[in-house]
């Protein structure tokens, strides 16, 4: 048994392990300030969570307030598109031999022909 204990003390791995343990003991913080730091850390974490929640609520409210404005813009854009489409349909009726490439580009599938 004494030979194995001597070989352990001479072994480089055991020496490195003892050095690592000694460094770990020295790096350990003082026990009296540990509770204070823990409470302070939790208080900071809680404050950051509250601030983050308030910022998220602010963004949510801004988004809700912008919805009517975005809806109004989209409604205007749809009216403009419908007016442009009605103008294109009216122009096509005045020129019976004229093909409308814009409408043909909108066809996704199938083989369609324009009746005249």
Secondary structure, 3 states (H helix, E strand, C coil): CHHHHHHHHHCHHHHHHHHHHHHHHHHCCCHHHHHHHHHHHHHHHHHHHHHHHHHHHHHHHHHHHHHHHHHHHHHHHHHHHHHHHHHHHHHHHHCCCCCCHHHHHCCCCCCCCCCC
